[in-house]
Amino acid sequence: GIRICGAGAGAAERTSDLDLPKTMLARVGTGEGKSIIIGMLAAFVAKKGMRAHVINNDRVLTRRDYEGNKSIFASLDIKASADPADIRNKETSVVYCCPDDIE
């Protein structure tokens, strides 16, 4: 998988950007557009015929991010949801969820 992490993610253990995880695509600071970037990556994945799970540890932020991006998904004719039940729905291309929602 690919991760996009906040600027503070794991900062205590790192001595330089060379120590970043190999799966990390970018380090994005607070207010610099993580929600939009993740939404666009999820849309790209969906348009390529794959499914995307956008996972956030905070259910309130998960819902906020979904609500912020749902018009983009709709304009691209991508079925997206913030309902954890849709993880099993093969018709839903993008599902915003929390780690507890995934088995």
Secondary structure, DSSP 8 states (H G I E B T S, - for coil): --EEEETTTTTTT-SSGGGS-TTEEEEE-TTS-HHHHHHHHHHHHHHTT--EEEE-S-HHHHHHHHHHHHHHHHHTT--EE--GGGGS-TT-SEEEE-GGG--
